[in-house]
Amino acid sequence: MTAPGRTAPHLVVTRYGLGRITGDDVELLDLPYPDVAALLRAGLGLTPAAEARVRRRLPLETLVGDLRPPLAGTRAVWGVGLNYHCKARTTGRALPTQPVLYLKSPSAGSGPGDTVPLPGSVSEQPDYEGEVALVVGARMHHTPAEQVWAQLAAITAANDLTARDVMAATGNPTLAKSFPGFGALGASVLGLGAVADRAAIGVRTTVNGELRQQASTADLIFPVPELLAWITRYVVLEPGDVVLTGTPTGTGQDRGCFLSPGDLVEVTVAGVLPLRTRFRAESPDHPAPAAVSASTHSLRTESPMS
C-alpha cells in the first residue's frame, strides 16, 4: 500500500476549493477544478491533485464539519442490485447469474453533512444502504477484468438511499433511489494507491450510533473486476463516473425498521472520511405527487435489487 499523499492523494472539497489531506491538515490546492469529478474529466487522473502547488494549509478538524460534495459533477452513478453473499443469505434469495444494474439520477446527489428530506408524501419505507463506491479514472469500454483496477482512480463511501415501498409498487429502482438527496457520496475521495487490500474493502454503517452493517467487498457475488467488465460490455464509463458495488445485510428492510426524521446515518469505507447524513421531514409547503399505491401499480414483492 502507498500511504495517502502525493502519489495516492486523499481529496476533499472545501468552501475554499479542492483540498488534499496530509496527516491532520488539508492542503488547499492551486487547481481550477470544482470537485474530483471535474478533475478526472481533465484526463490526467489524480496526478494534477498529487502534484499541485499548495495555496494554504488548514487543520482538517476545522473543515471536516463543512465539507462539500466531492463528486457533485459526476455524469453517471451506476448501481448494482443483490451483490453480497450475506445479503442473499439474509433474504433467502437465489444468487443472481449476472449483475442487475440501474442508473441513479445525478439530481439525487448529496454530500457530507447534508440533511436529506424524507419523501413522506410518497414513501413510508425510506432505507439506508451503505456501500463502497468506485470512481472511474479513465474511459472504459469492453474493459477486460484484468485491466479494471488500472482504469479506476479512487474509492469513496456511498449511502444508496432507497424508498422500499416505491420499489415494490413500481419495480423501478431509478425512481425509488432518485429522490432529492438519495445519492449521498463522500466525505472524501481516496486514491486507489492508498487502499490496502482492493479485494476486501471494508464498509460499515451506523444509525444513531448503532452498528447496522459491517462487511467487506471480499463477500461480493460479483467482485469489482468482474462487475466493471460486465458493465463496460454494454456502456461507456467516463472519468468521474461512479459505480456502487452493492450493500451488505443489515439494511432497514432486513431489520423491519426504516428511517425517521432526526435520524443520523454514518457510512464508513476503509480509509475514507465518514459520510454522515441526517434526515428531516419533507417540507409541508413543497408540492408533492400523490402517494404511490400498490392498488394503482403492479406490486412486486420480490425484486432483484438490494
C-alpha positions, 0 to 999 in steps of 0.5 A: 500500500502507498500511504495517502499523499502525493502519489495516492492523494486523499481529496476533499472539497472545501468552501475554499476549493479542492483540498488534499489531506496530509496527516491532520491538515488539508492542503488547499490546492492551486487547481481550477477544478470544482470537485474530483469529478471535474478533475478526472474529466481533465484526463490526467487522473489524480496526478494534477491533485498529487502534484499541485502547488499548495495555496494554504494549509488548514487543520482538517478538524476545522473543515471536516464539519463543512465539507462539500460534495466531492463528486457533485459533477459526476455524469453517471452513478451506476448501481448494482442490485443483490451483490453480497453473499450475506445479503442473499443469505439474509433474504433467502434469495437465489444468487443472481447469474449476472449483475442487475444494474440501474442508473441513479439520477445525478439530481439525487446527489448529496454530500457530507453533512447534508440533511436529506428530506424524507419523501413522506408524501410518497414513501413510508419505507425510506432505507439506508444502504451503505456501500463502497463506491468506485470512481472511474479514472479513465474511459472504459469500454469492453474493459477486460477484468484484468485491466479494471483496477488500472482504469479506476482512480479512487474509492469513496463511501456511498449511502444508496438511499432507497424508498422500499415501498416505491420499489415494490409498487413500481419495480423501478429502482431509478425512481425509488433511489432518485429522490432529492438527496438519495445519492449521498457520496463522500466525505472524501475521495481516496486514491486507489494507491492508498487502499490496502487490500482492493479485494476486501474493502471494508464498509460499515454503517451506523444509525444513531450510533448503532452498528447496522452493517459491517462487511467487506467487498471480499463477500461480493457475488460479483467482485469489482473486476468482474462487475466493471467488465460486465458493465463496460460490455454494454456502456461507456464509463467516463472519468468521474463516473461512479459505480456502487458495488452493492450493500451488505445485510443489515439494511432497514428492510432486513431489520423491519425498521426504516428511517425517521426524521432526526435520524443520523446515518454514518457510512464508513469505507476503509480509509475514507472520511465518514459520510454522515447524513441526517434526515428531516421531514419533507417540507409541508409547503413543497408540492408533492405527487400523490402517494404511490399505491400498490392498488394503482401499480403492479406490486412486486414483492420480490425484486432483484435489487438490494 
